[in-house]
């Protein structure tokens, strides 16, 4: 019997692949674009992401567990879809590479400023290769273990409660030089990764879609906890002027058994970055595999990782990486919404045509 992904594993997987490096600057984005008490905006984005997940759940139910490739190619010829597939592959490989590169830039600056970037990129690529070669089932199990290592770092925030002050929240909501549209886009990027779950259909147990909602809820709770503590620990102006407010937050964490908590937390965060990168690489591999089924899956792993390696070496600074990530994230948000809507339209067309054919058969 073919192994299936358990809902618990999927919940942890979704939680791990949604927490990107954007978490470290999320309070600043929220303060810049949503103003005072902007941390409440996370709730609105949470609702939007749930609508996105709901579309994926509807596709799974109406498609009766068929993969999206089967659904699409039953109506649209594969050659028509090739440019769209290649676009998605390019965006996902770019996302994996740039998220990895952004983390490496900061990590190198903090700990190993003299070592070449290529060494860190090679290390990440090797780890991604080992995970990808094991397939989605082994990869998910490994990510669950990585979550058990990363998650305890969040509890260090509770040591900051004595310095927390509700007065810093102020009585004003969403006041300041706000830009809600740009802010929504920036905050939504923190929830990206969930769109790859549309490829899970043939690999999951029944009633698995609840795992997507649970994973998204865990992510939202984590974001709310971090941002709410930031807004109650720093002044509003301090958050706006700090590049990585969450890192600064961990710097103030004083634990008897641990010195320099921010260094440990950022180092352990590498496991989250690895999880995000590998799931995007895996998504690209799945699409390549569908386009050319005769080619062995391991071949595509080499092509994808080689492309990711080259892309990761292109940016020369953190500013360049942020520019790349900005536009890639916008495209990824477009894919996260456009792909489910496109598949739903195809499904409704197929259902309508089937009903029409049944009526003609009944009349005959």
VOGU-3710 file (C-alpha; in Angstrom, 3 decimals, decimal comma):
1> xxxxxxxxxx> 0,000/0,000/0,000  1,305/3,431/-0,982  2,306/5,639/1,949  0,143/8,699/2,544  0,910/11,982/4,292  -0,812/12,145/7,682  -2,760/15,340/8,548  -0,560/15,927/11,622  2,572/15,828/9,470  0,960/18,191/6,981
11> xxxxxxxxxx> 0,039/20,687/9,718  3,655/20,838/10,854  4,867/20,996/7,243  2,613/23,978/6,470  3,715/25,724/9,661  7,382/25,222/8,807  7,187/26,356/5,181  5,216/29,523/5,972  7,666/30,995/8,476  10,216/32,684/6,270
21> xxxxxxxxxx> 12,949/35,173/7,038  10,284/37,865/6,706  9,344/37,019/10,315  12,407/38,946/11,547  11,263/42,167/9,846  7,490/41,570/9,994  6,841/44,021/12,894  8,622/46,769/10,925  6,545/46,126/7,785  3,366/46,156/9,843
31> xxxxxxxxxx> 4,319/49,397/11,623  5,295/51,100/8,344  2,208/50,153/6,343  -0,526/49,681/8,968  0,548/52,199/11,609  -0,196/51,986/15,322  -1,511/48,629/16,564  -0,896/47,320/13,065  -0,298/43,837/14,433  -4,078/43,365/14,200
41> xxxxxxxxxx> -3,709/43,341/10,386  -2,362/39,778/10,661  -5,902/38,627/11,485  -7,234/40,079/8,216  -4,463/38,421/6,181  -5,177/35,168/8,037  -8,754/35,308/6,730  -7,521/35,910/3,157  -5,150/32,949/3,364  -7,991/30,769/4,674
51> xxxxxxxxxx> -10,067/31,707/1,618  -7,111/30,643/-0,522  -6,931/27,326/1,356  -10,684/26,877/0,970  -10,301/27,025/-2,819  -7,681/24,255/-2,652  -10,024/22,174/-0,468  -12,899/22,654/-2,957  -10,638/21,582/-5,840  -9,713/18,407/-3,959
61> xxxxxxxxxx> -13,365/17,590/-3,238  -14,714/18,333/-6,728  -11,740/16,666/-8,420  -12,226/13,539/-6,272  -8,557/13,378/-5,318  -7,179/13,700/-8,848  -3,947/15,655/-9,238  -4,266/19,148/-10,691  -2,342/17,955/-13,759  -5,015/15,342/-14,476
71> xxxxxxxxxx> -7,765/17,921/-13,962  -6,159/20,566/-16,178  -4,941/18,288/-18,963  -8,345/16,587/-19,271  -9,552/19,873/-20,788  -6,492/21,912/-21,788  -3,749/20,347/-23,992  -0,417/19,949/-22,230  1,476/21,974/-24,857  -0,752/24,982/-24,085
81> xxxxxxxxxx> 0,129/24,693/-20,396  3,912/24,398/-20,889  4,618/28,195/-20,737  2,506/28,481/-17,559  4,253/25,482/-16,008  7,664/26,966/-16,832  6,653/30,314/-15,313  5,588/28,638/-12,060  8,801/26,590/-11,987  10,888/29,728/-12,485
91> xxxxxxxxxx> 9,107/31,629/-9,703  9,343/28,735/-7,240  13,029/28,091/-7,917  13,641/31,840/-7,606  11,757/31,985/-4,285  13,748/29,061/-2,873  17,055/30,570/-3,985  16,410/34,117/-2,791  15,003/33,092/0,606  18,095/30,933/1,089
101> xxxxxxxxxx> 20,368/33,763/-0,124  18,780/36,369/2,165  19,363/34,151/5,185  22,964/33,431/4,138  23,704/37,158/3,770  22,627/37,910/7,330  24,160/34,729/8,785  27,499/35,393/7,076  27,505/39,016/8,256  26,869/37,924/11,868
111> xxxxxxxxxx> 29,202/34,946/12,201  31,545/34,342/9,243  32,172/37,616/7,373  35,361/36,376/5,675  34,062/33,085/4,268  32,838/33,051/0,638  29,094/32,970/0,077  29,390/30,041/-2,318  30,360/27,706/0,549  27,122/28,431/2,414
121> xxxxxxxxxx> 25,060/28,073/-0,761  26,718/24,714/-1,538  25,928/23,503/1,995  22,244/24,416/1,623  22,081/22,830/-1,842  23,588/19,574/-0,532  21,037/19,445/2,304  18,218/20,168/-0,167  19,476/17,374/-2,427  19,477/14,858/0,427
131> xxxxxxxxxx> 15,903/15,789/1,374  14,608/15,858/-2,205  16,119/12,484/-3,008  14,116/10,913/-0,178  10,792/12,038/-1,668  7,911/13,937/-0,076  7,185/11,337/2,624  10,694/11,188/4,071  11,071/14,916/3,526  7,943/15,656/5,586
141> xxxxxxxxxx> 9,111/13,378/8,414  12,463/15,184/8,462  10,746/18,580/8,581  8,626/17,449/11,564  11,866/16,617/13,407  13,352/19,996/12,421  10,235/21,702/13,811  10,857/20,040/17,191  14,300/21,690/17,214  13,121/25,140/16,087
151> xxxxxxxxxx> 9,878/25,571/18,017  11,346/25,852/21,584  13,058/29,104/20,529  9,640/30,812/20,491  9,205/30,237/24,235  12,205/32,484/24,957  9,916/35,431/24,235  8,075/34,824/27,504  11,204/35,948/29,368  10,465/39,460/28,036
161> xxxxxxxxxx> 7,067/39,734/29,751  8,451/41,741/32,745  9,507/44,491/30,288  6,225/44,372/28,379  3,945/47,425/28,710  0,418/47,732/27,282  0,795/51,520/27,287  3,088/51,235/24,248  0,162/49,978/22,159  -1,472/53,436/22,378
171> xxxxxxxxxx> -5,239/53,921/21,922  -4,954/54,561/18,170  -5,541/51,895/15,532  -3,970/51,984/12,066  -2,798/55,580/12,408  0,288/56,961/10,674  1,626/57,064/7,118  -0,290/53,947/6,145  -0,537/52,078/2,841  -2,874/49,146/3,388
181> xxxxxxxxxx> -2,503/47,622/-0,096  1,300/47,467/-0,019  1,131/46,388/3,596  -1,237/43,534/2,765  1,140/42,330/0,037  4,131/42,450/2,386  2,346/40,651/5,208  0,884/38,078/2,801  4,415/37,092/1,748  4,897/35,797/5,307
191> xxxxxxxxxx> 2,164/33,216/4,597  3,516/32,060/1,236  4,450/28,408/0,825  0,936/27,093/1,305  0,303/27,315/-2,450  2,563/24,300/-3,059  0,012/22,151/-1,175  -2,112/22,099/-4,338  0,304/19,405/-5,561  -0,351/17,112/-2,563
201> xxxxxxxxxx> -3,674/15,635/-3,774  -2,476/12,133/-4,786  -0,211/11,825/-1,730  -2,510/12,505/1,226  -5,017/10,724/3,429  -8,721/11,531/3,183  -9,959/14,614/5,068  -6,484/16,099/4,952  -7,509/19,658/4,077  -8,171/20,503/7,751
211> xxxxxxxxxx> -4,411/20,153/8,216  -3,891/23,183/5,956  -6,164/25,321/8,162  -4,453/24,057/11,341  -0,978/24,742/9,942  -2,033/28,244/8,883  -3,532/28,839/12,337  -0,261/27,821/14,016  1,627/30,244/11,785  -0,817/33,052/12,564
221> xxxxxxxxxx> -0,584/32,467/16,326  3,213/32,604/16,070  3,116/35,862/14,078  0,607/37,449/16,450  2,690/36,481/19,480  5,929/37,876/18,039  4,455/41,111/16,671  2,251/41,784/19,719  5,262/41,430/22,023  7,314/43,719/19,750
231> xxxxxxxxxx> 4,626/46,426/19,847  4,455/46,134/23,638  8,233/46,001/24,156  9,477/48,735/21,793  8,067/52,140/21,021  6,404/52,618/17,630  9,362/54,674/16,302  11,881/52,064/17,468  10,104/49,354/15,473  10,005/51,470/12,294
241> xxxxxxxxxx> 13,734/52,300/12,515  14,926/48,753/13,250  15,788/46,562/10,231  15,173/43,314/12,147  13,068/44,110/15,251  12,632/40,441/16,184  16,393/39,903/16,282  16,725/42,934/18,538  13,935/41,494/20,676  15,934/38,302/21,237
251> xxxxxxxxxx> 18,991/40,391/22,117  17,129/41,629/25,195  16,221/38,086/26,249  18,132/37,308/29,427  18,205/33,617/30,297  20,448/32,195/33,027  21,405/29,122/31,002  21,874/30,950/27,685  23,930/33,906/26,498  23,372/35,679/23,158
261> xxxxxxxxxx> 19,952/34,121/22,576  19,594/35,993/19,279  22,575/34,140/17,811  21,211/30,739/18,775  17,699/31,563/17,525  18,947/32,850/14,184  21,228/29,824/13,710  18,404/27,378/14,462  16,174/29,339/12,082  18,265/27,826/9,265
271> xxxxxxxxxx> 16,077/24,714/9,556  13,006/26,768/8,660  14,793/28,307/5,678  15,840/24,830/4,574  12,227/23,607/4,836  10,913/26,498/2,736  13,596/26,135/0,063  13,215/22,385/-0,261  9,398/22,509/-0,604  9,645/25,055/-3,431
281> xxxxxxxxxx> 12,323/22,942/-5,142  10,091/19,897/-4,688  7,132/21,731/-6,268  9,264/22,636/-9,285  10,412/18,998/-9,528  6,787/17,781/-9,569  5,849/20,099/-12,430  8,945/19,136/-14,423  8,115/15,472/-13,800  4,608/15,956/-15,170
291> xxxxxxxxxx> 5,880/17,752/-18,274  8,305/14,945/-19,175  7,263/11,753/-17,453  9,845/9,593/-19,214  12,746/11,428/-17,579  13,828/10,097/-14,169  12,915/12,347/-11,179  16,533/12,523/-9,963  17,511/14,190/-13,231  15,186/17,088/-12,501
301> xxxxxxxxxx> 16,640/17,415/-8,990  20,071/18,136/-10,485  18,649/20,654/-13,001  16,590/22,466/-10,347  19,349/22,625/-7,731  21,911/23,749/-10,315  19,543/26,558/-11,377  18,948/27,464/-7,735  22,691/27,548/-7,049  23,355/29,900/-9,988
311> xxxxxxxxxx> 20,449/32,193/-9,066  21,556/32,382/-5,420  24,969/33,728/-6,466  23,624/36,556/-8,650  22,698/39,216/-6,004  25,633/41,177/-4,607  23,959/42,660/-1,551  21,045/42,211/0,816  19,292/45,134/-0,902  19,478/43,298/-4,245
321> xxxxxxxxxx> 18,112/40,131/-2,654  15,195/42,082/-1,172  14,393/43,516/-4,617  14,431/40,024/-6,125  12,276/38,683/-3,293  9,822/41,556/-3,574  8,938/40,849/-7,219  9,168/37,074/-6,897  6,835/37,225/-3,886  4,311/39,299/-5,824
331> xxxxxxxxxx> 4,386/36,693/-8,602  4,076/33,889/-6,022  1,000/35,591/-4,539  -0,441/35,770/-8,061  0,189/32,036/-8,535  -1,300/31,252/-5,102  -4,610/32,814/-6,207  -4,647/32,450/-9,995  -3,803/28,728/-10,129  -6,678/27,557/-7,843
341> xxxxxxxxxx> -9,133/29,883/-9,617  -7,990/28,522/-12,995  -8,363/24,901/-11,858  -11,782/25,642/-10,334  -12,959/27,158/-13,622  -11,833/24,006/-15,458  -13,592/21,788/-12,915  -16,866/23,722/-13,187  -16,616/23,498/-16,990  -16,065/19,739/-16,805
351> xxxxxxxxxx> -19,003/19,283/-14,409  -21,264/21,409/-16,621  -20,305/19,487/-19,773  -20,872/16,177/-17,969  -24,374/17,259/-16,909  -25,184/18,339/-20,469  -23,998/14,999/-21,856  -26,078/13,125/-19,264  -29,187/15,080/-20,258  -28,647/14,333/-23,944
361> xxxx> -28,206/10,639/-23,116  -31,412/10,605/-21,044  -33,409/12,257/-23,838  -32,003/9,804/-26,389
//
